[in-house]
């Protein structure tokens, strides 16, 4: 496996499922600076283990941060993250037809 280096700046970053996350804009020690793709799935973004704001700006936009440990593979053209850092998760939502009322539950002050 090739480690990510300064030569990889500008490469697109993908999840393990090949969904585009963004572009590597820079790095400093263990931190990668990423310009998040404009068309990223909001659910995917919420599941990424990256910092929303690093304090580093590029072209007026704050860059996201990720650990170098998030990189699973670096190829000639792309960077891929491990599934544990960016993956599409299926979320089940809970919905109720009605919220239970107090009747039938007794007085909450009674023990």
Number of C-alpha atoms within 10 A of each C-alpha: 8 11 13 19 12 11 8 20 17 16 17 20 24 21 24 20 13 12 16 19 25 22 21 24 20 20 19 9 7 10 16 24 27 29 21 22 14 8 9 13 13 8 13 16 17 14 14 19 15 19 13 16 14 16 10 14 14 12 6 7 12 17 24 22 24 22 16 18 14 19 23 18 16 18 13 8 10 16 27 22 24 16 16 12 18 23 22 17 11 8 7 6 5 5 7 6 5 6 7 9 7 9 7 7 8 9 9 7 5 5 5
